[in-house]
Amino acid sequence: MRKEDSTKVWPLKYEQLLHIEDHDFSMRPGFGGSPVPVGIDVQIESIDSISEVNMDFTMTFYLRHYWKDERLSFPSTTNKSMTFDHRLIRKIWVPDIFFVHSKRSFTHDTTVQNIMLRVQPDGNVLFSLRITVSAMCFMDFSRFPLDTQNCSLELESYAYNEEDLMLYWKHGNQSLNTDEHVSLSQFFIEEFSASSGFAFYSSTGWYNRLFINFVLRRHIFFFVLQTYFPAMLMVILSWVSFWIDRRAVPARVSLGITTVLTMSTIISGMTASMPQVSYIKAVDVYLWVSSLFVFLSVIEYAAVNYLTTVEEQKQFRKTGEISGMYNIDAVQAMAFDGCYHDSETDMDQTSFSLQSEEDSIRGRFTGSPSADLARIKRRKSLGGHVGRIILENNHVIDTYSRILFPIVYIIFNLFYWGIYV
């Protein structure tokens, strides 16, 4: 006589022990009576990512359900529970919990499906599974990157309204637990909390809804290094043009264009990593005001250059020397290299250089100490003359800009960081 295969006997034993074939598990426990209470608790394993562009978050956690189904009660002398895997789930009733505003979700299946079912002799059931969910988080970026975001994951029964299923947190506020190592690179997790409420649908009625709330405060240091500090440096660099000779047109124009283009690059990089919202963010305020300061420094030199040209033309008309040799040379030089040349300054410098050459030649033949002393005096006089030339060529707009631009920018920073921090 062939021995009976024990692998085919054991499934029949647990099915008979739990009376699975004797009941219709397509209906909820206590159908037609009071709603079945389903307790929930959550163990958060990790918050995998926060996406500002997609305005969502991804979370991995253990979701546990607790309810009582007397149809699954069984006799036990030791009062020990029975534990099953995912294969029993298809044969009994389980709560149909779904995640509101979820985009993607899945149950982990390595190495097998991460599902556990534990049944007590009195019919109390624990149903646990490991899930990863990507859900919407309605973020407000008006204070970005000095912002704090409030996100929540919402749980609700899909088919059973409050007349059939009562969803609640199993241990109150203690039903939500987190691992100690849960952290994010750009955010500091300030708070986790559990709450509950109701949701109404016009066609099906009221449903119990549970909320997993968490508060995220953004780390500012990354944006200080990548955005605020470079923008501040570009504004300070644009002020260098106020100290450059107003006749050095190529130097001041190149500096202004470089700072403007760099600010445009910083703004473009920040915009590319953010959602296209229709309101102004805190970082937009700082970057656009900084860009305005850089742009005004370019406009400031345009005004200085224009007023210098007007002033030069008035001097030419007043003296009537526009046809003179030095003035013609100055106009030609300005047309050639874009720099304003003061004919009197060039003439004085030429006379100084010629006189210095004559003195050096005379001193070389005579070798007298008096000649060397005279040459040293002339050099000192020339140095003082050059300093006077630089001061005379400093336009009054440049003088005021050196003071007003830094003061206004410092005041703006004080207001900005005082309001948003």
C-alpha positions in Angstrom: 0.0 0.0 0.0 1.4 3.4 -1.0 2.1 5.9 1.8 0.1 9.1 1.6 2.0 12.2 0.7 2.1 14.4 3.8 2.7 17.6 1.8 -0.9 17.3 0.5 -2.3 16.6 3.9 -1.0 19.7 5.8 -2.9 22.3 3.7 -6.2 20.4 4.3 -5.5 20.4 8.0 -5.1 24.2 8.4 -8.1 24.8 6.1 -10.1 22.5 8.3 -8.7 24.0 11.5 -9.7 27.6 10.4 -13.0 26.5 8.9 -12.1 28.2 5.7 -14.4 26.0 3.5 -17.3 26.4 5.9 -17.7 30.2 5.6 -18.1 32.8 2.9 -15.0 35.1 3.3 -16.1 37.4 0.5 -18.2 39.2 3.2 -16.7 41.2 6.1 -16.9 39.8 9.7 -20.3 40.5 11.3 -21.9 41.4 8.0 -25.3 43.1 8.6 -24.3 44.2 12.1 -22.1 46.9 13.6 -19.0 48.0 11.6 -15.9 45.9 12.1 -13.1 47.8 14.0 -9.8 47.7 12.2 -6.8 49.0 14.1 -3.7 50.3 12.3 -0.1 50.9 13.3 2.8 51.8 11.1 6.6 51.4 11.5 8.4 53.8 9.1 11.6 52.3 7.8 12.8 55.1 5.6 11.8 58.2 3.6 13.5 57.5 0.4 13.2 60.8 -1.5 11.5 64.2 -1.6 10.9 65.6 -5.1 10.2 69.4 -5.4 9.8 69.1 -9.2 7.1 66.4 -9.0 5.9 67.5 -5.6 5.8 64.0 -4.1 7.6 61.8 -1.6 8.5 58.1 -1.4 8.3 56.2 1.9 8.9 52.6 2.9 7.1 51.3 6.0 5.5 48.3 7.7 1.7 48.5 7.7 -0.1 46.4 10.3 -3.8 45.7 10.5 -5.6 44.3 13.6 -9.2 43.0 13.6 -11.2 40.1 14.9 -12.8 37.5 12.7 -14.6 34.8 14.8 -14.9 32.7 11.7 -11.1 32.0 12.0 -11.1 31.0 15.6 -9.8 27.5 16.4 -9.3 25.4 19.5 -5.9 25.5 21.1 -4.7 24.0 24.4 -1.5 26.1 24.4 -3.3 29.3 23.3 -0.6 29.9 20.7 -1.1 31.8 17.5 -0.7 30.4 14.0 1.4 32.3 11.5 0.9 32.2 7.7 2.4 33.8 4.6 0.8 35.4 1.7 -0.9 32.3 0.3 -3.6 32.4 2.9 -4.5 36.0 2.1 -6.4 34.9 -1.1 -8.7 32.7 0.9 -9.9 35.0 3.8 -11.3 38.5 4.2 -8.7 41.3 4.7 -9.3 45.1 4.9 -9.0 46.8 1.6 -6.8 49.7 2.6 -5.5 52.1 -0.1 -3.4 55.3 -0.1 -5.1 58.5 -1.0 -3.2 60.7 -3.5 -0.7 57.9 -4.2 1.1 57.8 -7.5 2.9 54.4 -7.2 3.0 51.7 -4.6 4.1 48.1 -4.4 4.6 45.3 -1.8 8.2 44.1 -1.5 8.7 40.5 -2.8 12.3 39.7 -2.1 12.9 36.9 -1.5 9.2 36.2 -1.1 6.3 38.5 -0.7 6.8 40.5 2.5 3.4 39.6 3.9 2.6 38.0 7.3 -0.7 36.8 8.7 -1.0 35.8 12.4 -4.2 34.3 13.8 -5.0 33.9 17.5 -7.2 31.1 18.8 -10.0 33.6 19.6 -10.0 34.9 16.0 -7.9 38.0 16.5 -5.9 38.6 13.3 -2.7 40.5 12.6 -2.0 41.3 9.0 1.4 42.9 8.3 3.1 43.8 5.0 6.1 45.9 3.9 5.2 48.6 1.3 6.8 51.4 -0.6 4.5 54.3 -1.6 5.0 57.4 -3.7 2.4 60.0 -2.8 1.5 63.6 -3.5 2.7 66.3 -1.1 1.2 69.7 -1.7 4.2 71.9 -1.1 4.3 75.7 -0.7 7.5 77.2 -2.1 6.9 80.8 -1.2 9.7 80.7 1.3 12.0 78.3 -0.6 14.7 77.4 0.3 14.0 78.7 3.8 10.8 76.7 3.9 9.1 74.1 6.1 6.9 71.5 4.3 4.0 69.6 5.9 3.3 66.3 4.1 0.9 63.5 4.9 0.2 59.9 3.8 -3.6 59.1 4.0 -5.0 55.7 4.5 -8.6 54.8 3.8 -10.8 51.8 3.0 -11.7 51.6 -0.6 -15.1 49.7 -0.5 -16.3 49.9 3.1 -17.7 53.1 4.4 -18.1 54.0 8.1 -21.2 51.8 8.3 -19.2 48.7 7.5 -15.6 49.4 8.7 -14.3 51.6 11.5 -10.6 52.5 10.8 -8.6 53.7 13.8 -5.1 54.0 15.2 -4.4 50.9 17.3 -2.4 52.6 20.0 -3.3 56.2 19.5 -0.4 58.5 18.9 2.0 55.6 19.8 0.8 53.8 16.7 3.3 55.6 14.5 6.9 54.6 15.0 10.1 55.5 13.2 13.6 54.0 13.0 16.3 56.1 14.6 18.3 56.3 11.4 15.5 57.9 9.3 17.0 61.0 7.7 17.2 63.0 4.5 20.0 64.9 2.8 18.2 68.2 2.3 15.6 68.0 5.1 15.5 67.8 8.8 12.5 65.7 10.0 11.0 67.8 12.8 7.9 65.8 13.7 6.0 62.6 13.0 2.3 62.5 14.2 -0.8 60.4 13.6 -4.3 61.8 13.2 -7.7 60.7 11.9 -10.7 62.2 10.2 -13.5 61.5 7.7 -13.8 61.8 4.0 -17.1 62.3 2.2 -18.0 61.1 -1.3 -21.3 62.1 -2.8 -22.0 58.7 -4.3 -20.9 56.4 -1.5 -21.0 58.3 1.8 -18.5 58.9 4.7 -15.3 57.0 5.1 -12.8 56.8 8.0 -9.4 58.2 7.0 -6.1 58.0 8.9 -3.2 60.5 8.4 0.6 60.0 8.8 1.8 63.5 9.2 5.4 64.6 9.1 7.1 68.1 9.1 10.2 68.7 7.0 12.5 71.7 7.5 15.0 72.3 4.7 18.7 72.5 5.3 19.9 75.9 4.1 23.6 75.4 4.0 23.6 73.7 0.6 21.8 76.6 -1.0 24.0 79.2 0.8 27.0 77.6 -0.9 25.4 77.0 -4.3 23.2 80.0 -4.7 23.4 82.8 -2.1 27.1 83.1 -1.7 27.9 83.1 -5.5 25.2 85.7 -6.1 26.6 87.9 -3.3 30.1 87.6 -4.8 28.8 88.7 -8.2 27.2 91.8 -6.7 30.4 92.7 -4.8 32.4 92.0 -8.0 30.3 94.4 -9.9 31.2 97.2 -7.5 34.9 96.9 -8.5 34.0 98.9 -11.7 33.4 101.9 -9.5 37.1 102.0 -8.6 38.3 101.6 -12.2 39.2 104.7 -14.1 36.2 105.9 -16.1 38.4 106.1 -19.2 39.0 102.3 -19.1 35.9 101.5 -21.2 36.8 97.9 -22.1 37.6 97.0 -18.6 34.4 98.3 -17.0 32.1 97.1 -19.8 33.7 93.6 -19.8 33.3 93.4 -16.0 29.7 94.4 -16.1 28.7 92.0 -18.9 30.5 89.1 -17.1 28.7 89.7 -13.8 25.3 90.0 -15.6 25.8 86.7 -17.5 26.9 84.9 -14.4 23.8 86.0 -12.5 21.7 84.8 -15.4 23.4 81.4 -15.2 22.7 81.2 -11.4 19.1 82.0 -11.9 18.7 79.5 -14.8 20.3 76.7 -12.7 17.9 77.4 -9.8 14.8 77.6 -12.0 15.6 74.2 -13.7 15.5 72.3 -10.4 12.2 73.8 -9.3 8.6 73.3 -10.3 7.1 76.1 -12.5 4.9 77.7 -9.9 3.0 80.9 -10.5 4.2 82.8 -7.4 7.4 84.3 -6.2 9.8 82.3 -4.1 12.2 83.6 -1.5 15.2 82.7 -3.5 13.7 84.5 -6.5 13.5 87.7 -4.5 17.2 87.4 -3.5 18.5 86.5 -7.0 16.5 89.1 -8.9 17.4 91.9 -6.5 21.0 90.8 -6.8 20.7 90.9 -10.5 19.2 94.3 -10.3 22.3 95.6 -8.4 24.6 94.0 -11.0 22.5 95.6 -13.8 22.5 99.0 -12.2 26.3 98.9 -11.9 26.4 98.6 -15.7 23.8 101.4 -16.1 25.9 103.5 -13.7 28.9 103.3 -16.0 26.8 104.0 -19.0 25.7 107.2 -17.3 29.3 108.1 -16.3 30.6 107.5 -19.8 27.8 109.6 -21.3 28.2 112.5 -18.9 32.0 112.3 -19.4 31.5 112.7 -23.2 29.1 115.6 -22.7 31.5 117.3 -20.4 34.4 116.8 -22.8 32.4 118.3 -25.7 31.6 121.3 -23.6 35.2 121.9 -22.7 36.2 121.6 -26.4 33.6 124.2 -27.3 34.6 126.5 -24.5 38.3 126.5 -25.2 37.9 126.4 -29.0 40.8 123.9 -29.3 39.0 121.1 -30.9 41.1 121.4 -34.0 44.4 121.4 -31.9 46.9 118.6 -32.3 46.4 117.1 -28.9 42.6 117.2 -29.0 42.5 115.5 -32.4 44.9 112.8 -31.1 42.6 112.3 -28.0 39.5 111.9 -30.1 41.2 109.5 -32.5 42.6 107.5 -29.6 39.2 107.3 -28.0 37.7 106.1 -31.2 40.5 103.4 -31.5 40.6 101.9 -28.1 37.4 103.1 -26.5 39.1 105.0 -23.7 38.8 108.7 -22.9 42.1 110.5 -23.2 42.7 113.9 -21.5 44.9 115.9 -23.9 46.3 118.0 -21.1 47.2 114.9 -19.1 48.8 113.2 -22.1 50.8 116.4 -22.8 51.9 116.7 -19.2 52.9 113.1 -19.0 54.8 113.5 -22.3 56.6 116.5 -21.1 57.5 114.7 -17.9 58.8 111.7 -19.8 60.9 113.9 -22.2 62.3 115.9 -19.3 63.1 112.7 -17.4 65.0 111.3 -20.4 66.9 114.5 -20.8 67.8 114.5 -17.2 68.9 110.9 -17.3 71.2 111.6 -20.3 72.6 114.7 -18.7 73.2 112.8 -15.4 74.9 110.0 -17.2 77.5 112.3 -18.7 77.9 114.6 -15.7 77.3 112.1 -12.9 76.7 115.0 -10.5 74.8 114.4 -7.3 72.7 117.4 -7.9 71.4 115.9 -11.1 70.4 112.7 -9.2 68.6 114.7 -6.6 66.7 116.7 -9.2 65.7 113.5 -10.9 64.3 112.0 -7.6 62.3 115.2 -7.0 60.8 115.0 -10.5 59.8 111.4 -9.9 58.0 112.3 -6.7 56.3 115.2 -8.5 55.3 112.9 -11.3 53.8 110.3 -8.8 51.8 113.1 -7.1 50.7 114.3 -10.5 49.4 110.9 -11.5 47.5 110.6 -8.2 45.9 114.0 -8.9 45.0 112.9 -12.4 43.3 109.7 -11.1 41.3 111.7 -8.5 40.3 114.3 -11.1 39.1 111.7 -13.5 36.9 110.1 -10.8 33.3 111.0 -11.7 31.0 112.2 -8.9 28.6 109.3 -9.7 31.3 106.8 -9.1 32.1 108.4 -5.8 28.6 108.2 -4.6 28.1 104.7 -6.0 31.0 103.4 -3.9 29.0 104.3 -0.8 25.4 103.9 -1.8 25.5 100.5 -3.5 27.1 98.6 -0.5 24.9 100.4 2.0 21.6 99.6 0.2 22.7 96.0 -0.4 23.5 95.5 3.2 20.1 96.9 4.2 18.4 94.6 1.8 20.2 91.6 3.3 19.2 92.6 6.8 15.6 92.8 5.8 15.7 89.6 3.7 17.2 87.4 6.3 15.2 89.0 9.1 11.9 88.3 7.3 12.5 84.8 6.0 14.7 83.2 8.7 
